[in-house]
Amino acid sequence: MILVDGVAADTVAALDRGVLLGDGLFETVRMRGGRPQLWRYHRERLARGLSRLGFPGLEEGALLEELGRAAAGTPCMARLTITRGVGPRGYAPPSVPALTRIVSAGPAQTFAAPAEAVPLTMGWAEVRIGVNPALAGLKHTSRLEHVLARSCWQPGWDEAILRDALGRVVSATQGNLWLREGRTLVTPPVDESGIAGTRRAWILEHARRFGLQVSEAYPEPARIRAADALYVSNARLGITPARLVDADNLGGAWQDDPLYPMGNALHEAD
């Protein structure tokens, strides 16, 4: 089902700034039992984005009702998109924007439990993404860099590591990147590029419960290759193991990994 401003529809205005300029934000939300998982993290990131882009606030109850209606009570991935709506031509935003809300949900699907996770095979994306503190961390709708990065995946890849214009490793194409050194997790910062993922936020908040330390740093490729393990996190996968396509060491079973208990907890978290 697709809802536009709360009404079943599959079109928006041709002059909507989200269509013309990518002037908007979105959240990809895992729905379970008609409710969004980790909604607090989605709500907080959305609020930061609305504030930074100068959008007015949104009524939370209406968003939850529309997400639940689109999902129809089935396990699925829903997408909430907020644009600045229709405005005058040009870059200048309208002084009083009339936001457009688009809520969509795909067909019902079963989410694999962490025990069933198969390591992702990761390559290195050729496309570099920009350094832009004004938009860093936000899940904005201008995602052409990631479209280009995804288009250059090679056969057999499940993911790819992204670097920014300065050559720093910043993320996976479709999620946040993690490497483990002993019981320390390392993940790139998101204050100059990349997305502040909701699962990333949960892991930063809960890692100590599982005896893990977290460090934010830009890891060099050699450090990534030497790490004890690699992982990708996003709303669909939770946190899942990964390996480089050219890695010599395939690693042990996921069920024996120090992050496995945390992966289970994240899978069940509300």
N, C-alpha and C positions, 0 to 999 in steps of 0.2 A: 504494500500500500504506500502511496505517496500523498502527503498532505502539504498544501501550500497555504500558509496563513490559516491553518486549522481546517481547511476544506479539501476534500478529496479532489486532486487535480494533478496533472503531470506537465504543466507549462507555467512559465513565468513571463513577465513583461519583457519584450525585446529590448527595452531601454533600461532594464534593471542593471544597476552598477556592478552587481556580481557577475553578470554576463559580459558586460562591456569592459570591465576593468579588473575583475577578480577582487572586487572590494567587499570582502566578507570573511567570515570565520566558519569553521565547522568542527564538529565533534563526532568521532566514530565511537559508538557506544555498544557494548555487549549487553543484550537484553536477556533477562532470565526471569521467568514467571511474571512477565509484564513490567518488570522493574529494571532500571539501568544499574549495572554493576559499577561500583566505585563512583557513584554519582557525585559525591563531594569533590573529588579530584577534577571531574569534568566541569562541574559548576564553577570551581575556583579558577580553572584555566580560562573558561569562557568569560568569566567576569573580568579577568585581567585583559583579555583581548578586546572586549567591548570598551573598557576604559581607555586602553591605549589607542584604539582607532577612533575614539570619540563617538561611539555608538551609545544611545540611551540604554538603560537597563531593561531587562526582560522579566516578565512575571514567571517565577519558577514553576508554580502550579500548572500553568498552561503548557509549559514545555514538557513536564512530566506526563501530563494527560495526553498530549499529542504523541510522545514517544510510545507510551503504552498502547494507544489506539493503533498506531502504525504497526507495532510488533504483534498485536492481536494475541498476546499471551504466550507466544511461542519463542523458544530460544533462537535468537538471530542477531545479526549485526545491524544496528540502526545508525542512520546518519542524520545529524541535526546541522543544517546549514543556515546561517544568518547573513544576509547581505544588507547593504545600506539602502536597498530599494531603488526606486526610480528617482532620478535627479536630473539636473540640467546637464547639458553636454559639457565636456571638459573635465579636468581633474578636480576642480574645486568641489568639495562636498556640499550638499544642501545644508543650510543652517539648522533645519529641523527635519532629520531623515525619517522616512516612514519605512522601517525595517521590513524585509521579507523573511519569513520563516519557512523553511522547507524541511520536512521530516520524511524520511524514507526508510523502509526496512526490506531486506531481501527475504528469500524463502527460508523457511525453518531449516535449521541445521543442528547437528549434534557437535558439541564442542568436546574434543578429545581431552581426557584427563591427563595430567602430567605424566602418569606412568606410560602413556602411549606416545609420548613425544618422540619424534624422529629428528636427529640433528639436522639443522639446515646446512646446506652446502653454500658457502659464500665466496664470491669473487671480489674483485676490486673494480669499482665503477670508474670509467674513464671521465665522465662528466664531473666537473667541480662545481660546488654550490657557492653562492656569494656570502660575504661577511657583511651582516647588516644588523647592528644592535637594535635598530628601531623595530624590527619585526622578529628578532630572534626569540625562540621559545613559543611563539604563537602558532596555532594551527590555522593559518590563514588560507584563503582559497587560491592564492597565486602559487601554484605548485608545478610550474613548467620545468623547473630544474629537476624535480623528482620524476616527472614524466620522461624526460630525456635520459635520466639515469636508469630508469626501469627499462627503457627501450634498448639499452646496450647490454643487458644481461646476456650471458652466453648460455647455450644449451646445457642443461643440468644444474644451473644455478637456482637456488631458492631465495637468495638474497645477495646483496653487494654492499661493500663498505664504501661510504662516501667521504671524500675529503673536500675541504673548502678551498677557496682561491689562493690561500696561503700555504696549501699543502697539508693542513692539519686534518687528522681523522676526526670526524664529527658525529657520525651516526651510521646506521644501516639505512637502506633506501626507504624501508617501510616500518621503521621502529628505532628505538634507542639501542646502542651497542654497549656491551659490557665485556670486560675480560677479568678473569680471576687469577690472582697470584696468591697461592695459599688460601687464606680466609679473608683476603682483601679484594673487594670489587673495585674496578676502575671504570669510570664512564666519562665521556667527554662532557665539558660544560655546555650550557645552552644559552649563554648570554650574548654571543656574537653570531651564532647560526644554529640551525637545528630546531627541533621541537621539544618542548618540555612535556614529555609523555606522562600520561596518568599513571601507568604502571611504573615508570621511572620514579615518580613522586612517591608511590606506595613503597617501593623498595628502599628509597632513601630514608623513609620514615620508620620502616620496620626491620631493616637489616640487622640491627643489634639484637633483636629478639632471637635471631638464629645464629648468633655468634660470629657475625660478619662485620667487617669494617668497610666503609665506602670512601673512595677518593675520587674527586673530580679532576681530571687531567686529560690533555691531548696525548694519547699514546702513539709513539712512533711505530711504524710497521714492524720493525724488528721486535719491539716489545709485545706486539700483538701475536706474532708468530711464536714467541717464547712463552706466552701465557699458559697457565695450567688448563684453562678452558675459556671458550667464548660463548656469548649468549646474545639473544635479541629479545627485546620486550616490546609489546604493543597490546592494544585492547583485544585483538583476536587471539593472540598466542599466549598471553600472560608473559611468562619468561620461559624461553626454550633454548636448548643447547644449539650450538652452531660450530662449524669447523671451516677453515679455509680450504678452498678447492685444491690448493697445492700443498696442503699440510701433510707432513710425514706421520704425525701422531694422530690417530683417530680418536684417542681418549677412551675412557671407560664407559660403562653403562650409565645412563642418566639416573637410574634408581640409586646408584652408588655415589652420585655427585653431591658435594656439600650443599648445593643450592636446591636439591630436590625437595626437602621439607618446605622451604620457602615457596617453591613453585606450587606445591599443593595448597599452601595457605592462600597464596594469591589467587589461585583458581577458584577457591571457595569464598573469597572475601566479598563483603557487601559494601 
